Every structure is written in structure tokens, then in C-alpha cells.
Amino acid sequence: MPVLEDIISTLDDDAAVKEVRIGPFWTAVVSQRCGLASSMFAHGHHQRVPAPDAGKLTEKTAWELVQEVNSESDMMRCIACSAINSILQVDLNRCVEINAGSVLMKKAGNKKVAIVGHFPFIEKIRQVASSLWVLEKRPIEGDEPAEKASEIIPQADIVAITGTALINGTMDDLLSYCRKSSFVMVLGPTTPISTVWFDYGVDMVLGSVVTNVEDALKKISEGAIFRQLKDCVRLLAIKR
């Protein structure tokens, strides 16, 4: 995964892991900061151990957890992406505080829009876009299967890709399908807020920074979805 490898290569710091929380929707690693990633794993038969070092993860450093980014375990890849966000140096002076839905509403008017992943603003975008495709690995009514990405994304004027594509290993392919003339966004709390994305044709990167770690961890442990974390995070963006 070249884009993820390049982001990892910019990590200058390491830190002890203070906390690892794995909730049904969000995974958090606390080291220098609290890093988030989506919890993207299925509960299957228990013969396979998704987190071999469970109970000992806080004995590791954040950098050691980052090395699990290519693990065969979905859970360990989620932890790795959280660990990246826990030690990534975000240039706050370059960031603007804005949410992805607002950006898309301004840009999507009479445009062809492809969104990879499900977001709460999709129906609003549908009202203003000339065409809207939603690509999903688990499609619901109105969605397109993720397997059609190579067919759909090249048609889009605006492409918004969930940062969770880093976890399932599809990000590089998805970026390769984008036209050079398209406006490309990567978004969601899993997304590392890094300028490396701009080397891969991304125009805007939208992620989050946790501002209240204790409250965020409690809510994650109790099954919070992202809108229930809104008072614990800042939604930040950088653009090319």
C-alpha cells in the first residue's frame, strides 16, 4: 500500500501506548495523542485469534503497533491505523475546521459524484448532484457494489473516499481510478491528516483530532457512533 507506506515513513516520533480501546464502531490508541480508526472486523469462529497480544498491547510502543498495518487480522490493521493517528504530527496551522458534508454540498451542484463508503450527508448530496454513486462493500438499496469502482470512479467529477479503504487495502486502487481533472477527497476519522496524500492526486484530506480523550474512550467503550463523539473531537481538513 504505497500511500500508507509513505505516510508511515513520515512518522518521526514514537511513544509508549497508554491505552487501546476497541469498541463496536471505533478503535482508539492513546500514545502521544488519541488516534482513531473505524472498527472494521467481523466476529467469526474463535479458532482464529484476531489480537494475539490482547492484554499486552499497552506494553508495546505506538511504532510497534503501526507495524501491524499489513497484518492478516482486520482487528490488528484497525489498531495499526489508530496508532498511526496517535503519533502523526498534524500541522494545525495548515488545518481548517470544516466537515466533509459542507465541502461536498458546495462542490457537488450539477456534478457527477462518487462516494466510497456510507456517510450521513449522502441524501443531501443526492439532491444537488447531477449523478451520485455510492460504492459499498456491503451495499444497501441504492448503492453500487464496491467491485464496480473501476467502472464508476473514472466517470466522476468529484470523488470522496473513506479513509477506511486504508484498512481493507483498497485505497491505492481507488485513487488510481480517479481522473486527474476530478476533485478527490479522502475523509473520515481513520484518515491520517498528512500532506503525503497530495502526492497521490488527492485535493483535500478531512480527518479528526480528539480533544477530550477520557470522554472519547468512555463513549467508544460504550458503543458510540461517530456523531456521539462530536463533542470530543475537532473535524479538520487540509487542502492542496
C-alpha positions as CSV (number, residue, x, y, z in Angstrom):
1,M,0.0,0.0,0.0
2,P,2.3,2.8,-1.2
3,V,0.3,5.8,0.1
4,L,0.1,4.3,3.6
5,E,3.7,3.2,3.5
6,D,4.7,6.8,2.5
7,I,2.6,8.2,5.4
8,I,4.2,5.8,7.8
9,S,7.7,6.9,6.5
10,T,6.9,10.4,7.7
11,L,6.4,9.4,11.4
12,D,9.3,10.8,13.3
13,D,8.2,10.0,16.8
14,D,7.4,7.0,18.9
15,A,5.6,6.8,22.2
16,A,4.5,4.4,24.8
17,V,1.0,3.1,24.3
18,K,-1.1,4.2,27.3
19,E,-4.5,2.8,26.2
20,V,-6.1,0.6,23.5
21,R,-9.9,0.6,23.2
22,I,-11.8,-1.4,20.7
23,G,-15.5,-0.6,20.5
24,P,-18.0,-2.0,18.1
25,F,-17.7,1.1,15.8
26,W,-14.4,2.8,16.8
27,T,-10.9,1.7,17.7
28,A,-8.6,4.1,19.7
29,V,-5.0,4.0,20.5
30,V,-3.6,6.6,23.0
31,S,0.1,7.4,22.9
32,Q,1.2,10.9,22.2
33,R,-2.4,11.7,21.3
34,C,-5.6,9.6,20.9
35,G,-5.7,8.2,17.4
36,L,-9.0,6.8,15.9
37,A,-9.9,4.3,13.2
38,S,-13.1,2.6,12.3
39,S,-13.6,-0.9,13.8
40,M,-13.8,-2.9,10.7
41,F,-13.8,-6.6,11.6
42,A,-16.3,-9.4,11.6
43,H,-16.9,-11.7,14.6
44,G,-16.3,-15.2,13.3
45,H,-15.4,-18.5,14.8
46,H,-13.0,-18.2,17.7
47,Q,-10.3,-20.6,16.4
48,R,-8.5,-17.6,14.8
49,V,-7.2,-15.1,17.3
50,P,-7.7,-11.6,16.0
51,A,-5.4,-9.9,18.5
52,P,-2.7,-12.3,19.6
53,D,-1.2,-9.9,22.2
54,A,-4.6,-8.9,23.7
55,G,-3.9,-7.8,27.3
56,K,-0.4,-6.8,26.5
57,L,-0.8,-4.1,23.8
58,T,0.0,-1.3,26.3
59,E,3.4,-3.0,26.8
60,K,4.2,-2.0,23.2
61,T,5.1,1.3,21.6
62,A,3.0,3.0,19.1
63,W,5.5,2.3,16.4
64,E,5.3,-1.4,17.1
65,L,1.5,-1.3,16.7
66,V,2.0,0.6,13.4
67,Q,3.9,-2.4,12.0
68,E,0.7,-4.4,12.2
69,V,-0.7,-2.4,9.2
70,N,-0.2,-5.4,6.9
71,S,-1.5,-8.0,9.4
72,E,-3.8,-10.7,8.2
73,S,-6.0,-9.7,11.1
74,D,-8.6,-7.0,10.4
75,M,-8.6,-6.0,14.1
76,M,-4.8,-5.5,14.1
77,R,-5.0,-3.4,11.0
78,C,-7.6,-1.2,12.7
79,I,-5.3,-0.9,15.7
80,A,-2.3,0.0,13.4
81,C,-4.2,2.8,11.7
82,S,-5.3,4.2,15.1
83,A,-1.6,4.0,16.2
84,I,-0.6,6.0,13.1
85,N,-3.0,8.7,14.0
86,S,-1.8,8.7,17.6
87,I,1.8,9.7,16.7
88,L,1.2,11.6,13.4
89,Q,2.2,15.3,13.7
90,V,-0.7,17.3,12.4
91,D,0.1,20.8,11.2
92,L,-2.7,22.6,12.9
93,N,-1.7,25.9,11.4
94,R,-2.5,24.5,8.0
95,C,-5.8,23.0,9.0
96,V,-9.3,24.4,8.6
97,E,-12.2,23.3,10.8
98,I,-14.9,22.0,8.5
99,N,-16.8,18.8,7.9
100,A,-16.9,16.8,4.6
101,G,-20.6,17.2,4.1
102,S,-20.3,21.0,3.9
103,V,-17.5,20.8,1.4
104,L,-19.4,18.4,-0.8
105,M,-22.6,20.4,-0.7
106,K,-20.6,23.4,-2.1
107,K,-18.9,21.4,-4.8
108,A,-21.5,18.8,-5.9
109,G,-24.0,21.1,-7.7
110,N,-24.7,19.6,-11.1
111,K,-21.6,17.4,-10.9
112,K,-21.2,13.7,-11.1
113,V,-20.2,12.5,-7.6
114,A,-18.8,9.1,-6.5
115,I,-18.7,8.4,-2.8
116,V,-16.8,5.3,-1.5
117,G,-18.4,4.5,1.9
118,H,-21.6,5.5,3.6
119,F,-21.9,8.9,5.2
120,P,-24.9,10.7,6.8
121,F,-24.8,13.5,4.3
122,I,-25.4,11.3,1.2
123,E,-29.1,12.1,0.7
124,K,-28.3,15.9,0.8
125,I,-25.7,15.4,-1.9
126,R,-28.1,13.4,-4.0
127,Q,-30.4,16.4,-4.1
128,V,-27.8,18.7,-5.7
129,A,-25.6,16.4,-7.8
130,S,-26.4,15.5,-11.4
131,S,-25.4,11.9,-10.6
132,L,-24.5,10.2,-7.4
133,W,-22.9,6.8,-7.0
134,V,-22.3,5.3,-3.5
135,L,-19.9,2.4,-3.6
136,E,-20.1,0.0,-0.7
137,K,-18.6,-3.4,0.2
138,R,-22.0,-4.2,1.9
139,P,-24.4,-2.3,-0.4
140,I,-27.9,-1.4,0.6
141,E,-30.7,-0.2,-1.6
142,G,-29.5,2.5,-4.0
143,D,-25.8,1.6,-3.6
144,E,-23.4,0.1,-6.1
145,P,-21.2,-2.8,-5.1
146,A,-17.6,-1.9,-4.4
147,E,-16.4,-4.1,-7.3
148,K,-17.8,-1.6,-9.8
149,A,-15.3,1.1,-8.6
150,S,-13.1,0.8,-11.6
151,E,-16.1,1.4,-13.9
152,I,-17.8,4.2,-11.9
153,I,-15.0,6.4,-10.4
154,P,-13.5,7.4,-13.8
155,Q,-16.9,9.0,-14.6
156,A,-17.0,11.2,-11.6
157,D,-16.1,14.9,-11.4
158,I,-15.9,14.6,-7.6
159,V,-14.6,11.5,-5.7
160,A,-14.9,11.2,-1.9
161,I,-13.2,8.1,-0.5
162,T,-13.5,6.9,3.1
163,G,-10.2,6.6,5.0
164,T,-11.3,3.0,5.9
165,A,-10.0,2.0,2.5
166,L,-6.6,2.1,4.2
167,I,-7.8,-0.7,6.5
168,N,-9.2,-3.0,3.8
169,G,-6.3,-2.4,1.4
170,T,-8.2,-0.8,-1.4
171,M,-7.1,2.8,-1.2
172,D,-4.3,2.7,-3.8
173,D,-6.6,1.1,-6.4
174,L,-9.4,3.6,-5.7
175,L,-7.0,6.5,-6.2
176,S,-5.7,5.1,-9.4
177,Y,-9.3,5.1,-10.9
178,C,-9.7,8.9,-10.4
179,R,-9.3,11.2,-13.3
180,K,-6.6,13.9,-13.0
181,S,-9.3,16.5,-13.6
182,S,-11.5,15.2,-10.7
183,F,-11.7,16.8,-7.3
184,V,-10.6,14.0,-4.9
185,M,-11.2,13.9,-1.2
186,V,-10.2,11.4,1.5
187,L,-12.3,11.6,4.6
188,G,-13.3,10.2,7.9
189,P,-11.6,9.8,11.3
190,T,-9.5,6.9,10.1
191,T,-7.8,9.3,7.6
192,P,-4.3,10.5,8.6
193,I,-4.2,14.3,8.2
194,S,-1.0,14.3,6.1
195,T,0.3,16.2,3.1
196,V,1.5,12.9,1.6
197,W,-2.0,12.4,0.1
198,F,-1.3,15.3,-2.3
199,D,1.4,13.2,-4.0
200,Y,-1.3,10.7,-4.9
201,G,-3.7,13.2,-6.6
202,V,-5.8,13.9,-3.5
203,D,-7.0,17.5,-3.3
204,M,-8.4,17.6,0.2
205,V,-7.9,15.5,3.3
206,L,-10.5,15.5,6.1
207,G,-10.0,13.8,9.4
208,S,-10.3,14.5,13.1
209,V,-8.3,15.2,16.2
210,V,-9.5,14.0,19.6
211,T,-9.8,16.9,22.1
212,N,-11.3,15.1,25.1
213,V,-9.5,11.7,25.4
214,E,-11.2,10.5,28.6
215,D,-14.7,11.2,27.3
216,A,-14.0,9.7,23.9
217,L,-12.6,6.5,25.3
218,K,-15.7,6.1,27.6
219,K,-18.1,6.6,24.7
220,I,-16.2,4.3,22.4
221,S,-16.2,1.5,25.0
222,E,-20.0,2.0,25.4
223,G,-20.7,1.7,21.7
224,A,-20.8,5.3,20.5
225,I,-21.1,6.0,16.8
226,F,-19.2,9.0,15.4
227,R,-21.9,11.6,15.8
228,Q,-21.9,10.8,19.6
229,L,-18.2,11.7,19.6
230,K,-18.7,15.1,18.2
231,D,-18.1,16.9,21.5
232,C,-14.8,15.0,21.9
233,V,-13.2,15.8,18.5
234,R,-12.4,18.6,16.0
235,L,-13.2,18.0,12.4
236,L,-10.1,19.3,10.5
237,A,-9.1,19.5,6.8
238,I,-6.1,20.3,4.8
239,K,-6.1,21.1,1.1
240,R,-3.6,21.1,-1.7
